[in-house]
Amino acid sequence: MNTLLWIAQILLGGIFLFTGASKLFAYQKLVKTLEGRSKGGQIGLSRGQAAAIALLEIAGAAGVLLPFDPWPPYILLRLAAGGLALLMVAAGIYHLRRQESASPTVAIFLLALFVIVGRWPR
């Protein structure tokens, strides 16, 4: 089970590191791509808002990927995964309001919940 949880944590961390870095460092290209394939037109996020979300995503990814936990047992990991799960709830609402598919956000939300439940102390 520990191996499966580490695989889920690496997937979760990789997804959020990639999306956070793209929001932070390639904002214009991201906006152009998203507006091109969206039904809703403009993305409705300023560069500052996207940078704040990106920093939250990168911090959550770092919390999920840390190989040690400064507080026992896995408190930081569960808080980071919980923050990422809440971020996915907000992203799902955002995508539904724009009449886009929320399936990827639901899948990532479930992955974060799997990490939280799997690392819960017994």
For each residue, the residues with C-beta under 8 A, 3 or more apart:
1: 4 5 118
2: 5 6
3: 6 7
4: 1 7 8 118
5: 1 2 8 9 114 115 118 119
6: 2 3 9 10
7: 3 4 10 11
8: 4 5 11 12 111 114 115 118
9: 5 6 12 13 64 65 77 81 115
10: 6 7 13 14 65
11: 7 8 14 15 111
12: 8 9 15 16 61 64 81 84 108 111 112 115
13: 9 10 16 17 61 62 64 65
14: 10 11 17 18 61
15: 11 12 18 19 61 108
16: 12 13 19 20 57 58 60 61 64 84
17: 13 14 20 21 57 58 61
18: 14 15 21 22
19: 15 16 22 23 54 57
20: 16 17 23 24 53 54 55 56 57 58 61
21: 17 18 24 25 26 54 58
22: 18 19 25 26 29 30 54
23: 19 20 26 27 30 50 51 53 54 57
24: 20 21 27 50 51 54 55 58
25: 21 22
26: 21 22 23 29 30
27: 23 24 30 31 47 50 51
28: 31 32
29: 22 26 32 33
30: 22 23 26 27 33 34 50
31: 27 28 34 35 43
32: 28 29 35 36
33: 29 30 36 37
34: 30 31 37 38 43
35: 31 32 38 41 42 43
36: 32 33
37: 33 34
38: 34 35 41 43 98 100
39: 98 99 100
40: 44 97 98 99 100
41: 35 38
42: 35
43: 31 34 35 38
44: 40 98
45: 49 50 53
46: 49 50
47: 27 50 51
48: 51 52
49: 45 46 52 53
50: 23 24 27 30 45 46 47 53 54
51: 23 24 27 47 48 54 55
52: 48 49 55 56
53: 20 23 45 49 50 56 57 87
54: 19 20 21 22 23 24 50 51 57 58
55: 20 24 51 52 58 59
56: 20 52 53 59 60 83 87
57: 16 17 19 20 23 53 54 60 61 84 87
58: 16 17 20 21 24 54 55 61 62
59: 55 56 62 63 80 83
60: 16 56 57 63 64 80 81 83 84 87
61: 12 13 14 15 16 17 20 57 58 64 65 80 84
62: 13 58 59 65 66 80
63: 59 60 66 76 77 79 80 81 83
64: 9 12 13 16 60 61 77 80 81 84 115
65: 9 10 13 61 62
66: 62 63 69 76 77
67:
68:
69: 66 72 73 74 75 76 77
70: 76
71: 75 76
72: 69 75
73: 69 119 121
74: 69 77 78 119 120 121
75: 69 71 72 78 79
76: 63 66 69 70 71 79 80
77: 9 63 64 66 69 74 80 81 115 119
78: 74 75 81 82 115 116 119 120
79: 63 75 76 82 83
80: 59 60 61 62 63 64 76 77 83 84
81: 9 12 60 63 64 77 78 84 85 112 113 115 116 119
82: 78 79 85 86 112 116
83: 56 59 60 63 79 80 86 87
84: 12 16 57 60 61 64 80 81 87 88 108 112
85: 81 82 88 89 109 112 113 116
86: 82 83 89 90
87: 53 56 57 60 83 84 90 91
88: 84 85 91 92 105 106 108 109 112
89: 85 86 92 93 109
90: 86 87 93 94
91: 87 88 94 95 102 105
92: 88 89 95 96 102 105 106 109
93: 89 90 96 97
94: 90 91 97 98
95: 91 92 98 100 101 102 105
96: 92 93 99 100 102
97: 40 93 94
98: 38 39 40 44 94 95
99: 39 40 96
100: 38 39 40 95 96
101: 95 104
102: 91 92 95 96 105 106
103: 106 107
104: 101 107 108
105: 88 91 92 95 102 108 109
106: 88 92 102 103 109 110
107: 103 104 110 111
108: 12 15 84 88 104 105 111 112
109: 85 88 89 92 105 106 112 113
110: 106 107 113 114
111: 8 11 12 107 108 114 115
112: 12 81 82 84 85 88 108 109 115 116
113: 81 85 109 110 116 117
114: 5 8 110 111 117 118
115: 5 8 9 12 64 77 78 81 111 112 118 119
116: 78 81 82 85 112 113 119 120
117: 113 114 120
118: 1 4 5 8 114 115
119: 5 73 74 77 78 81 115 116
120: 74 78 116 117
121: 73 74
122:
